[in-house]
Amino acid sequence: MGGRVMGVRVTAMLLAVGLGTAACGGGGGSGEDSGGAAILRWGIPGNPTSLDPRLAGPLDPVFLDNFYETLIDRKPNGELKPGLATEWKFAPDGKAIDLTLRAGVKFQDDTPFDAEAVKANVEAAKKPPSLLVGALKSIEAVEVSSPTQVRLVLSAPGGHLVNVLAGEAGMMISPKALGNADLKTKPVGTGPFKLTDIADGRLSMRAWDGYWNRSAVKIGGIEMTVYADEATRLRAVRSGQSDGSSITPAQVAEAKSAGLTVVQGANTTFNGILLNTGASEFGNPKVRQAMSYAVDRKAISDSLYAGACKPSVQPFQDGFWAYDAELAGTDAYHDVDKAKALLAEAGLPNGFKFEMNVGPNTSYQQLAQALQAQLAQIGITMSITVLEASQLINARRTGKFNATVSLVQAGRPDPSQFVADYYMPGGIYNPGKFTADGVADLLAQSRQTDDLATRQGPMRQIIKTVFDAGPPVIPVCGVQYVAAFRSGIDGFQVPVVGDYDFGSLTITK
């Protein structure tokens, strides 16, 4: 889903998603493992939705990437590299992908990784209740020719699939565990870390000695502890309870003044408003346009994010290949008088009322309040209802909401999947069946090849077309990922598309 707001009431969330105690051994404390390797203590804003990649939330890779590996490896900076597949090649017509698999790899339950495992994973991920059905829709069949050779047969050219297979859809689960009801708390992948304990507000994992690339793992394990409040999370790093954590742009000055190391950079997420075009007045494109013009993005960025959340009317940031320079800047797209005129044209000169759902995270509640004040200037009355994180996730996935405000992941696993999920009828996050003329054809064009220069044109045209049609997802600002670390933690890279590599960090005391 496009943006999961983490919960404050951890116990309630754990019950809701089934994350009870699932020990696989002693959780241990922080410091060092039994072999003397340093343990990373990482502060997190909330618990995972699920440790089953097929049912996970969009921000869950911070957990999943420790237990699972993908067929195609995507580094935190977005670069694609060999993963569990050492080579991949498209058929001349683009309607098949041949994968050469890495030999000698085993899952954490000692099951061999091979072509049959790939076939089992893809076929399982294509069936409900998997949330990856849409992402893998174009795969018609999986053909095994040898233990290390597998072909994905496609219904249409699928250049976007190299990115899809670098995300959750490419995470390989042990075939023996695919049907396990407790997979959401007991992950079984080929990754560098093995879960040792999961309980209220904590995940513990240790480096797995059976990992095929064990020498590349520099730390002995990870302790993840929930600090739902942003201020508390930063205090944990300052006090030494945590070695590092993501923070907000507004906390950068405080972190630096405390002597912490700050790592920051653009990624492919944005803060925005998701509208159900089948609810309230949102089916009228002029209403959506009016709401977009009413938002003063710069004011929000300056007041809530210290200017570090880049104001934007499009889902992608400058520097990312799908970014449309024609929609650069926001000054021309903030016009209260035009917003009022559009509402009048929609037959709503006196505005209307609607309910906005938001999770318990403080920063998103503040964003909702800022939007509430700005929409009031054009006569729209917005009430705010705070939901538990699990409730909000369920509302979005079932389409039972009017509007929500949150973080939206537009680049993972591929920007064309964002288009399919939010802008196409049948999209998992398009309950109102929004559509715009020409988008379906442009989407198909954007998937003809994996060459980004070729994909840019149709992708940018999609963004412009949807903007003109009144977007069902109204971007506010492009997020800067920011993390703070105590002295002695080195090697962390900004997760541009949401991929993490904690194993490569080095820790000195």
N, C-alpha and C positions, 0 to 999 in steps of 0.2 A: 504494500500500500504505500501511498505517497507520503510517508512521513509518519513515524510512530513517536508519540509523545510518551515519555517514560513516566511511571507512576511514583507517587510519594508513599502511598500505603503499600509497602512491599508485600506484606503477608497476604493482603487481599488479592494482589495481582498474582502471587504465586499460586493461590488456590484456584484462581480463575483459569490459569493456563496449565495447571497441573504440575507446577514445579515444586513438588515436595522434596524432602530429603531423599537423595538418590546416590548414596555413597558407593564408590567403587574402591575405597581404600581411605586412608587417613587424609584429611584435608591439609593438615599442617598449618603452620603460621607463615610469616614472611621471613625473609633473611636468606637462608641457603637451603638447598636440597641436601639429601644424604651424601651426595658426592662432593659437596662444597660449592656447587655452581649457584650464582646469585638468583634470587627469585624476584621478579618484577611485581610490584604492588601497584595496580592500576585502578583508579577511581572511575566508576561508571554511573550514569544517571539513572539506570534502571535495569531490570532483569530482561533476559531474552524472551521474545514471544514464544519461540520454540527452537530447540537445537536440531530439529529435523529441517534441512534446507528447503524441503518442499512446502513447509508450513510456516517458514520464518517471516519475520517482518523485515522491511527494507534496511533497517539499521543494525540488524543482527549479525552481519559479517564480522563485527568486532569480536564476536564470540566464535562464530562458525569457522573463520579462517584459521583458528588454532587446531581444530580437530579434522577438518576436511581439506582436500586439495581438489583443484579443478582440472578438467581436461586440458584447457589452455590457461596458462598462468598469466595473471595480470598483476604487475607490480603496483605498489601504491601510487606511483607517478602516472599510471595508466598504460605503461608500455607492456605489450603482449610478448610473452616468452613461452618456450616449451614447458609444459607442465606434466600431467600424467600422460598426455600425448606429446611425443617428441617432435612430431611433424604433422601437418595438416595440409591438405591440397584439395581445391575445388575441381570438380569435373568441368570440362570445357563449356557446358551449357549452364553451369552454376547450380545444377539441381542435385548435386551430391557432394559430400565431403568425405574424403578418405583420411582416416586417422591412423597413425602409427603409434602404438602404445609403448610406454616405458616398461621394460621387462624387470622382473625380480622384485616388484613392489608387493607388499602385503597390507591388508587392512589390520586394524588394531585388535581384531579377534582372530588373527592368523589366517584369514581367508585370502587366497591369492587374488590380486588385481589383474584382470585380463579382459579380453573383448567380450566375453559372456557377461562379465560384471557391468560393463558399459551398456550392453543391451538391456540388462535387467533394470539398471538405473533409469535409462531414458524411457523405457516402457512404463515404469512405475510413476515417473514424474509427469507423464502425459495423461494420467487418470485422476479424476477428482478423488479425494478432496485437495489434491495438490494444487498449489497456487501458481505452478509453473506451466499449466496446460497451455495458456496463451503464448508463452514464450517459446514453447516447443511445437506449436501448432503445425508448422511447415514440415516437420519431420514425419514422413509417411512410414518409413521402415528402417530397421537397424539390421544390417547384414554382417555376419561374422565370417571371415575367411580364414583366420588363424588366431591363435591366442593374442597376437599383437597387432592384428589388422582388423579394422572395423569400418564399414561404410554407412554413413547416414544418408538415406535416400529422401530427397526433398520434393514437395509438391510444387515449389516455385523457387527461383534463385534466392539464396539465403545468405548474402554477404554479411548480414548483421549477426549471424550465428557465431562468428568467432568471438564476439563480445558476450553473447548469451552463454556460451560454453566456458567463459572465464568468470561467470557469476554463479549464483546458486544452482542454476540448471545444469551446470557442469561439475558440481560438487559430487564426488563419488562416495556412496554409502555402501558398506558391506552388503552384498546380496542376502546374507543370512539375517541382516537386521532390518531390511526394507519393510517387512511386515510387523515389526515390533511396535506394540502400542506405547512402549516407554521410550521410544527413540527421541522424543522431545526432551528427555532428561538424561539420556544415555547415548551420546553420539558415538558412532563407530565409523571412522573414516581412515584415511591413510596419512593424516596430518602429523605435524611435529609434536603435538601435545596431547596428552590423554587426561580426560576428566577424572579427578579423584574425589571431588565432593561438590555438591550443589545444595544450598540451603537458603533460608531467608536472607536475602541481601548479599550473597557471596557465591562465587564460583572459584574453585581451586583446580589447577591443572599442573601436571608435571611433564617435563620433557620425556618423550617416549623413546626408549633405547632401540626399539625395532624400526624406527623411522629410516627410510632408505637414504635420506640425506642428512643423517644425524650430525655430521661434522659442521654443517652450516648453522646449527642451532647454538647460539652463544649463551643462553640463559637456562637455568634449571627448571623454571616453571613460572606460572603467573597466578597471582591472587587478585581477583577482581572483587571489589567491594562497592556496594551501592551507596551513593550520596546523591539523593534526588535533587537537592537544592544546589544551585550553581555556587553560591557563596560558601556553602559547607564543603563542596568538592575542592574548591581552591584552598580553603583553610587546611584541608587534610594534606595537601601537598606542602603547604608552607610549614606545617607542624611536623612533617616527616612521617605521618601515617600512611601516605601514598607516595610512590616515586614519581607518578605523573598522572595526568588526567586531561581530558578535553575541557576547555573553559569557554567563556563567551568573549567576543571582541572587547566588550566594555571592561573586562577584567585584566586586559593586557598590561596596563600601566601599573596596577596593583601587583601583578605577578612579577614584573620586571623590578619594581622597587623592592620586592622581597628577595631579590637575588636569584629568582628562578629563571631557567632557560625557557624561552617561548619559541615555539615553532608554529608558523601560520602560512596559509596560502589558499588560493581559490580552489573550489571543488565543483561538483556538478549538482549541488543541492541549492534550493532556494526556499525562502519563507514566503508563503502565499495563502490565498483563500481558495478552497475547493467548494464549488457550488454544485448542488444537485439540480440540474436543469429541468427535472421533473417535479420540483417542489417550489413552494412559495411563488414568487414572481420571476424566477430565474430562467424560465423557458423563453422569455422575451429577450432577444439579443440587445435591444437598446437599454434594458435594465442592466445587463452585464457590462455593457460599454460605459454606462453612467457610473457604475460602482468603480470601475477601473480608473476613470478620469477623476473621481473624487479622492482617490488615495494620494496623499502627499508622501511619496516614497523617500525623498531626501530627508524630510522632517523626522520620519520614523527611523531611518538609518542613523541620523545624528543623535537623536534622543535616546534610542534604545540600544544601539550597537556601536556607539562611538565612531560612526561613519564607516565602519569596516564591513557592514553588510551592503554590498553595492546595489544602489537603487536600479531597478530594471523592470521593464514591462514584458520581458521574454524570459523563458525558463533557463537559458544558457548564458554563461558569462563569456566576456571577451577573452579570446585565447583558446576556447574550445571550438572544435571544428564545425559544430552545428550552429554557432552563434551567428545571428543576422545583424550585420552592421547597419542596415537600414532602420532598425529599431533601437539604435543606440541612444543613450541619454533618456531622461525622463521629464525634462522641463516642458516639452511640448505635449506631454501626456498627463499633466496635472492641470485641470481647468474646471473649477467648481461651477462656473456659469454654464459651460458646455454640458457638464454632468446634469445640472438641473434641467437644461433644455432637452436632453435625451430622455430624462424621466417624463417630462411633459409629453414628448412625442410617443412615449410608451403608454400614455393615458394615465399616468400616475403623477400629476403635478404636485400632489401633497405627500408624495412618498409612500412608503409601506412599512410593515413590520416583519421581522424575521428573527429566528433563533440561531445563534452561532454556538456550536459545540467546540470545546477546547479541553485539552488534557490538563492534569494537575501541575505540570511544569510551569514554574513562575514566569519564565521568559515568554512563553506563548500566551499566557494570560495577559501579560503586559502588552503584547502585540495586539491581542484582541481588543483591549481597552482603547488603544490608540486608534485602531480602525473604527471602533464604535463612535468615537468623537468625530472623526473625519466624515463618516457617512451621515452623521446627524446634521452636518452642515448642508446637505442636499435634501434633508427631510426623511431620510431612512432611519428608522428606529431599530436598532440591533440589540437584542437581549443576549446575554452570555450565560451558558450553562456549562459548568465544569464537570467533566466525567472522569471516572477512573480510567487509567490507560487501557485496560482490557476492554472496557465498555466502548471507548472511542474506536479502538481497532475493529471491534465487532460491528459498530455502526457503519464504518466506512466500507467494510468488506461486504456487508449485506445491503448497503445503499439506504439504510434507514437514518437519514440525516437531511437537514436542509443545507447547512454550510458548516465547514470546519476551517480552522486556521492552524497551520503547522508547517513543519519542514517537509519538503517534497523532493524526492530523489529523481532528477530528470535524466541523468546520464547512465544509470545502472539498470539493467546490464548493458543496454544500448539505447540511445535516444529514440530510435524507432519504436522500441517497446513502450517508452513513455507515451508516444503518440498513440499506439494501439490501445493502451490501457485507459487513457484519459480522453482521447479525441475521437475514438471510433465506436460506433454502436456495438455492444457486446463486450466492450472493454471492462475489465474488472472494477475500475474506479470511475465508471461512466454510467451511473444508475439511471440518469435521465435520458440516455441514448442521444447525447449531443452528436451532431454531425455537421460538416461543412463541405460544400461542393468542391470536388477535386482532391480531397485529402486521401481518399482510398487509393487513387491512382498514383499520387505522389509518394505515398507510403511504399507501394510496391516498387516504384522506381528507386527509392532510397535503399532498397534491400537487394538490388540486382547484383551488387558487387561488394567486396570488402575494401575497395579503394576509396579512401575518404574524400579525395578531391572530386571524385565522381558523385559521391553521396551528398556533398554539400548543397548543391543546387536544389534538389527536391526537398531536402530537409528544411532548408531555410524558407522555401516557399510555403511549406506546411505551417511554419510558425507565423508567417505574415498572414496567411489565409485565415487561420484561427483567430489571430488578433483582430482582424477586420470583422470577423463574424461575432465578436464578443466572446472572449475566452471563458470556458467553464472553470478554468484554473487561472486565477488572477495573481501573477507574480508580484511580490513587493520588493524583495531584494535578494541578490545572490550572496550566499553564505560564504564567509571565510572560515575555513577550519582552523581552530586555534587550540593548541595544547601547551600545558606548562609542565616542566620537569624540574626535579631537584638536581643539583649538581652531580655529575657522574653518570647520567643516562645519555647515551649517544646513539645516533643512527636512525632515529625515528623520521619517517617520511610522511608528508601530508597525504592522506588517502583521497586522491583526486576523484576516483569513481567508487570510493567506499571500500577499498581493499586494504588489509592490514598485514604487516609482517613483523610481529613482535619478536619472533625467534632470532632475528638478525641484530637486535639491539645489544649493546654492550653496557654492562653495569660495573662501575667502580665505586668503592666506598669512600 
